[in-house]
Amino acid sequence: MPHNYVFRLTMLAKCRDYLITRFPALRYNAAYRRMMDYLLHPIRDDKSRWYLGHDVLRQITGGTSPNQAFLQAFQNDVLPGFAWSEPNKDNHQARTIISSGIDAVTYDYYHLAQGITHSRPGENERVYIDDGRKFSRAKKAEQTRHNDQVMRDTADDARTPIQAMILRYHADLPTNTYQALISANRADACAWVQDNFKEDDDTRRLLWGQLDCLFNFPKPYYAIPSEKTNRLYPAAGLANLSSVKREIRKILTRGCVEVDIWACHLAIIARTWHVDSLQKLLENLKSQDKKPWGWFAASLGLELTRDLKQALKQAVYSLAYGASKRNIIKAFDADSGEEAGTGKRFLELPIMQDILAARKEQCELPGIACEMSEYNDYLGDRDFGRIREQDEIRSVLSCESQKVEQELIGVVYEYAKAHKDKMQILVYSYDGVTFQISDKRPERKNAIMQSIKEAVEEKATELGLTTSVDFDDLD
């Protein structure tokens, strides 16, 4: 179904007046003003490109103009430097923004005047960019009810019961819970951005824009982007707590607890691809209460830095979700902070060779057509001959991994539903969640965490997985 969430952000009246004076074409075209607002609030942590799919453009234009014609007119009339990529259906790539075209002076004036880096201006000073009307609590409540209902409607079309359960759970959460957390911690989040990106203007402006989104709409909304995934993703059109940098999310959810499935995708690969050497490694590491990332770093003769740890995790995700060896190596070398060729050395480790061989074997199994029968929504009417193409087989394998991942995290949601007087899950992050505990006494908090651990480990045992949970107390 179309994910027609509505996100109307507010800004200071003087900021709106400045933008209209600086870009006169905005004065007479509400869609242009909404497009400018979107460009000032990028979603991605990427410095230069972010999503501009048809669902976002439908919100911006109201569906009154063909996408290509609108974008070309906006470029001609407002921002000549604005650039975008066209969607590529063959490669499942959506349209993205390559360059906003907004100059640095405009970015900095807007975000500084908005009070992103210090005190938040009062509601009576803020207006909607599209029509200039003052902020209205009634309008905000109406948008919130609408978006909650969209999430419930999406749940009705979910591919799995767990998808539906997660969507309905978040639709029923009160916005006030998020508003209180973000209001209490926003100044510290802004200070973190300022301190860590003093010399990186592009990233600082991007993160300020994301924080402004969160101040307007603190509650996350989720959607099912396509039939070929069992995951939920943040709804298109707005940055939220699931999509911002983890460091910012930790600051904004201070007082909560994060829980992640321990070595989730390695455990799934070991079991579903029958990689005995990996299964033994995980059993050994788990018995010593160690994580696999340090083991991988030591095997490469490297110290486990934050960048290397993230590159290792991303390489495992990419491997599980069908990326080619070349792309894994390229991303690893770009993100790990290590010398060129480290990604190739990583994939040459004996354990990684076993995993790659197992993936290749899975792709070649004669019975893979039976495994694919579960994914008819994705496969449609395509015949087996076409499905045997490697990229499509890997997509099916990734669906299977996502299915198992969701079964594990679904256990945490089941526990939260049964104990809603004790805890609330605030953020869904694929193989992890962030939750808030009502009674913060250490013994009560520890009891809840232990119960979640036992529930996840029971499900893991049922599925034949060697995994558990990692907690991060954000106090």
N, C-alpha and C positions, 0 to 999 in steps of 0.2 A: 504494500500500500504506500501511497505517497506520505512522506514524513513531514507534514505541513505544520511544523512548529512555528510559533510566532515569537520573535525576539525584537522588541522595540526598545532600543537603548536610549538613555537620556544623556544630555550634556548641559553644561552651563550655557545660559542664553548668550553670554558674550562670546563663547566659542562658536556657537552657531552663526552669530552675526559676523565673526571674523572669517569663517569659512565662506560664507556667501559673498562677502566683500572681496576676498582673495580669489574666488572662482565664481564669477558672475552667473555662469550658466546654471548654477545650483538654485538660484533664486526662483526659477520658473518650472523646475522639474523635480517632483518629489522622488522619483526613482533614482535620479542622479544623486540626490541627497542621501538616500539609503545606501547607494553604492559607495559613496564617500565614507559613510559611517562604517561600512563593512571593511574598507581598506584601512581604516584607522584602528581596527580591532582584529588583527590577524589571529587565526586559530592555531597555526602550526608553530612548533619550536624551530622549524627550518627558517633560515634567515631570509629567504627570497621567494619561496613558493608556498601557496596554500590553496585549499580546495575552493573551487568555483563551479560546482556541479549545477545541474538544472534545478534541483530542489532549492538551492540558495538563490539562484537567479529568479525563480518563480516568486520568492518572497520579496526580492528587491524590485522587480518590475510589475508585480501583480499579475503576471501572465499576459500582459497587454502587448508585448513586443517580442519578436523572434530573438533568441539569445544573441546570435551573431550580429544582427542589426543594432541591438541595444549596445553591445560592447563597443562596436565600431563608433557609434554616435557619441558614447561617453568619452572615448579616447579623443575624438575630434573636438568635442565641445568643452571638455573639462581638463583632462590630464593626458597630454600628448605622449608622455613617457610611460603610460599604462600599457602593460603587455601581458598576454596570456597564451597558454598552450591550448590547442584544440583536443577534444576527447579522442581516444583511440579505443574503439570497441573491441578490436581484435586482441589488444593487449590488456583489456579491462582497465584502462587508465582514464580517469575523469579529467575534465578541464581543470587547470590550475592557473594561479596567478604567478607570472614570472617576475614582474616588477609592478609595484603599485603606482609608480610615477609621482608620488607625493614627495615634495622636497623636504630636506631636514629641518628647515626653519618652521614649516607648518607642523610637522610632527611634534617638534619640541614645544612650540607654543601651545599646541592643543593639549598635550599631556601634562605640561607644567601648570597651565591654567586650570585644568580639570582637578588639580589637587591630587594627582596620582601619588606624588612623592611625599605628601604631608597630610594635612587634615582634609577630610572629605567634605565638600560643600553640602549645605543643607538641601533637603528635597525641594523647598520652595524656590530655590535658585535654578532648578534644572528644568529643561524643556525637551520635547521630542524633536529629533532633527527633521522628521518628514513634514510636520505641520506647524512646528514652533509652539505648540500648546504646552502649558505647564504640566509637570509631572503629576500624575493622578494615582493615588493609592487604589482607587476603584478599578482603573484601567489595568494596573499591575496585577491586581487580584484576578481580574478577568482573563488576562494572558496566562497566568499561572494555572487557573482551572482548565483553560483550553489545552495547555501543553500536557497537563496531567492526564486529560482524557485522550489525547493523541497517543500517549504511552500505553494507556489501557487498550485502545483500539489496536495498536501494534501488537500487543500481547495476544489478541484474538487471532492474529495471522501468524503467530510464531511457529517455527518449524519443530520446536521441541517443548515439552512441558516445563523444562528448567528455564528456557528463554522466557516463557510466559510468566513464570513465577517471579523471576528477577524484575521484569518490566513492571508487573503489578505492584511488587513490593516498593519500588522506587516511586511509582506514581502516587502511592498512598502516604509517602513521607511528608511531613509539614515543612514548608519553606522556612519557617521561623528558626528551626534548628540550625540550618545552614547560615542564615543571616546573622545569628548571634555569634557563631564561630568566626565568620569572616570579619565581622565588625570588630571583634576583640583582637584579631591577629593581623589585620590588613597593614598597619603601620610597620610592623616587623617584616612583612613580606616585601613591602616597598623598599625598606632599608636594605634587605638582602639583595634585591635587584640592583640598587644603586651602588652598593659596596662591591659586588662581584662583576659588574659590567661597566665600570667607569670608562674604560677605553674602548668598549665595543658598543658603539652607538646604535647599530642596527638591532642587535639582540636586546639592548635595554629598551628601545622604543617598542619592539615587538612584545616584550613581557609587560610593559606598562599597559599596552592595549589589551592584553589578556586579563590583567588585573582589573581594568575598568569593566570588562565584560562580567567578571565575577562579582563586582560590586553591584552591578545592575541585576544579574540573574545568578544568585549563588547556588541554586539547586541544579544538579546535573540532570540532563535528559538523555535517554538512550534510544537507539534505533537499530533495526536490522538492515544493513546496507544492501545485501543481496542474498540470493538463495544459496550461494555456494559457501556460506560460512555459518558455523554454529555460535559464533561470538556476537556480542552486542558491542556497538560502538557509540561514542558520543554523538548526539544528534548534530547534523550538519548545520552550520550557520553561526556557531557560537563556541568560544573557548569555555571549558568548564573544568571542574576539579579532576576529572579523569584525564584530561588532555594537557594540562599545564605541566611544567617541569616538576619532577618529584620533590625537589627541595622546596619549591613554593607550596606544593600540596601539604607537605609535612608541617610547614609553618602555619598555614591556614587551618589545619585540622589539629592543632596542638591540643593535647588532652585526650586525644583518641588513640586507638591502637590499630596498627597495620598488621595484617596476616597474609602471608604468601605461602603457596604450596612449595615445599622444599624440592628443588631440582625437578620441577614439574615436568618439563618437556623431555629431559633426559630419561626420567622414569617411564614416561609414556612410550618413548622410542624403544627403550630396553625391552619393555613387555610386548608391545604390539608388533615390533619388527624382529623380535626374537634375537636380540643382541646379547648373548650370554656374557661376554667380557664386560660389557657396560653394566649389566645386572649385578655382576660380582663386585665391580668397582663401587657402585652405589651402596650395596649392602655393607661393604667395608667402611666407606666414609660415614654412612649413617650410624653404624655401631660405635664410631669414634666421635660422633656429634660434630663432624666436619662438613664443610660445603665443597662442592666440586670445583669451584672457580679457583681456589688456592691450589688445588691439585693440578689443574690445567696449567696455571702460571708456572708452578715448580717444574712441570714436565717440559716447559719451554725454556727453563732457566731464567725466568723473569720474576720480578717483584709484582705482586698483585696491586696495581694502582686502580683508582676509580675508573679511569678510561679503559684500562685493559679488562676489568671485570665487566663493564658494560658491553665491550666488543665481544667478549666470550659469550655472554648471554644472548646477544643479538645474533651471533653466528649459529648458536643452537636453535633459536627460534627460526631463523632463515632455513636451516637444514630441515627442520621438521615441516616447514610450510612450503617446501619445494623449490627453493632458490638454487640456482646453478652454482657449481664450485667457483667459477670465475667471479660471479657477483659476490659470493661470500668472502672470497679473498680480497676483492677490491674494497668492500665495506670495512673489513677487519683492519686493513692497512690504513685506511683513512681515519678510523675512529679510535684505534687502540693506543695511539701515542707512541707506538713502537716503530722500529725501522721497517722499511719496505721489505716484503718477503716473509714477515712474521705470520701473516694469514696463511700463506702456503705451508709454512712449517707446522702451523696448527692442524691443518687438514691432513698433514703427513704423519701425525702421531698415530701409532698403531690402533688406539681406541677409536680415533676418528675414521681410520681406514675401514675398521669393522662396521662402523655406523653407515658409511657411504656404501659399502658393499651390501649391507642389509637393505638400504633404501632401494638400490638398483634391483635387488632380488624381489623386493615387494612389488616394484613396478612391472616386473616380468612374470609374476605369478599367473598361471592360466586361470585361476579362480578369482582374479580381481574383478571380473564382471559381476560375480555374486556380491562382493563387497560394495560394488557401486549401486546395487539396487536400492540401497537406503537413501541415495542422494538423487532420486528421480527429479525433484524440483530443480536441481542444478543441471542435471544431465539432459532433461527434456527429451526430445525425440532423436537425439544423436545416436548413431549406431555404434556398435562395439569397435569397428575398425577405426573410426575417428577418435573414439575415446582412448584408444591405445596410444595416442600421442603422449609423449612423456610429460608435457606440461599439464595436461588434463588429468593424467593418472596421479601426479604429485598433488594436484588440487584436491583430489578425492582423499588421498592419504592425509592431507592437512585437515580436511573435514573430520576425519576419524580422530585425529589428535585433539581437535577442538571439542569434539563430543566428550572425550574422556576428561579433558580439562574442566569442562562445565559440570560433569558429574561430581567432580571433587569439590569445586567451589559451591555447587548447589547444596552440599551438605551444610555449609556455613549458613546459607540462607534459610534452610529448613530449621536450623537451630535458632536463628534470630526470630523467625516467625513464631516458634513455640515459646520463646522467652522475650517477647517484645517489651515486657515491663523491665527487663534487665539491660537490653542493648538494642541499638539501631545500627544497621549498616548504612553508611552515608555515601560511600564511593565504591563502584565496581571497577576493577582493573584487571579483567581477564582471568589471571590465575591468582588473584588476590583481592582483598577488600580492605576498606578502612571503616572501622566501627567505633561507636561511642557507647560507653558503659554508664548506666545511670548511677550506680553505687560505686564510687571510686575508692572505697576502702580496699587496701592491698589484698586482703584475704578474699574479698568478693571478686575483685578483678582477676586474681589468679585462678579462682575456681571456674570462672567463665572461660578463661583461656585454656585451662586444662580440659574442660568439657569439649571445647571445639577441637582441640588436638586429638582427643580420643575418638570423636566422631569422624574426623577426616581419616585417621589411621585405620579405623574399622572399614570405611569405604575403600581405602587404598588396598587393604588386604583382600577384600571381596573382589577387587579388580585385578589382583595380582601385581600391584605396583609397589616399588620400594620408595616410599616417600613419606613425608610428614608435613609439619607446618613450621614456619619461622614467624615469630612475633617481633614487632618493633613498637615499643611503647613511646608515644610521641609527647610525653609530658616534658 
